[in-house]
Amino acid sequence: MSSLPETMSETVPDAWDFKGRPALRSKSGGWTAAAMILGGEAMERMTTLGIVVNLVTYLTGTMHLGNASSANIVTNFLGTSFMLCLLGGFVADTFLGRYLTIAIFATVQATGVAILAISTVIPSLHPPKCNPKTDTKPCVPANDMQLTVLYLALYITALGTGGLKSSVSGFGSDQFDESDKSEKKQMIRFFNWFIFSINIGSLAAVTVLVYIQDNVGREWGYGICAFAIVIALIVFLSGTRRYRFKKLAGSPLTQIAVVFVAAWRKRHLGLPSDSSLLFNVDDIADGKKKKPMLPHTEQFRFLDRAAIKNPEMPEETTKERRWYLSTLTDVEEVKQLIRMLPIWATTIMFWTVHAQMTTFSVSQATTMDRHMGKSFEIPAASLTVFLVGSILLVVLIYDRIIVPITRKFLNNPHGMTPLQRIAVGLFLSILAMIAAAVTETKRLRSAQSNGFTNLPHAAIPMSVFRLAPQFLLVGAGEAFTYLGQLDFFLRECPKGMKTMSTGLFLSTLSLGFFFSSVLVTLVHKVTSHTRPWLADNLNKGRLYNFYWLLAILCVLNFAVYLFCAKGYVYKEKRLAEEGIELLEEDEQDVAFHA
């Protein structure tokens, strides 16, 4: 009998081992389990970025596609990858759990990358080689069969990437017990190491992998990517006995759907003047509160119909028939998400700008002098190292310099608010597009003055480092926007819908990349009849006009964002006005994740 309390103290609350037994603290989770997840994340990031950053040169140089169509293939691939994170999160929260989701989707990703690597080896799966500098005949573009295999490889990879991204960080945090002070401190360190692993993988991709692809061969570059993700999967599966598993939490997407469906079904019913007559967490038959009750708000009152009690429906059936009735607290949580949508929508434009760094900016680099010394030539896609380096540098400067300064001037213990950080990032995206337009104008003049107009693949006498400012500005903007978005969505998402914070953030990336594809398609279609802005030969195009268009759109978007941000009331302030304070655990949760 005396051993029972000791055994109970060794188990982790709400965590189980791979056999479904209560997880023992000494034999599960911790850094042993986390290290296997971190190593896999570094490999996954190296694989994904190793494909993406240099994909446009593969499409134009090997598959012989045009600049506009190549850019769209890249941005559609990225957009699909991030959009499928929502699917992966839904599957993990509702059906499979994070472990199985990671294992299955990592296998899917490995399959896609393997198909891509194999397609570079089989001659019939890509067009005949040609040298535009010496061949008199135009290069033959990829045929339908070759493009089908390429798309199959890319979108299988996108499916795997999306499902994988949605669960890795969450499963890593599951290996630490937040109720234990010591383990919660370790969890903070885990997220620091998680970001470090991502950047290590990113740097390896934009330097080593890109160099191998350009100088040794695509088959070697993509082969290494396939090998890396398989090794990551093996390492991940080898930790199965050590992992801690959590029960399915249910997807917030289901709650949103339930509220809208229930409100629509009772759209003809009148709303009571007293909100206390609406169904709420206190009215649940078993008396168990799953979440703290939120105060009623007058905004978006049409959703309140979801909480109208139906006298024809017995009380004991309300839980089983949740598509007919929601608690008022569930309704208020959905309202909070709706309030966040204007901020969400106005951050999409930043990622449209970001998309140009892996498409047209890389295409620009292929036409410029990339030599360092007499023998070494920088791969065009390796300029992305300026973007990654800028992110790391700005994060360090922000933490050490900007926060102490803004803490004093803005009277905010956290320095800048999330919305202020996003504003800085959006402003930097405007500067980035202006810098890109100016640089492209100078590059085009250099090409024309030196007689390179008809030589799209010859290196004009202009250093590729002239492109560095646009990469640096976008990288700095990402440091502000990325972290500002994460902080905003995490702080403002209702407590019962925390997993939505990642989904909302990643959807802005996805829609930004998709909007880039739409914009490129429209611009190319409108301008192709005269002098195209997005010509296959950049020396005959007017890419600078496309950058100016993006700069103008960024200015308009920035103005709308400032208007929305000015009128936005933070959840903490709104609850304080209602006489409700954030729970201490909520404040700790926000500080920890931020």
Disulfide bonds with the S-S distance in Angstrom:
Cys130-Cys139 1.80
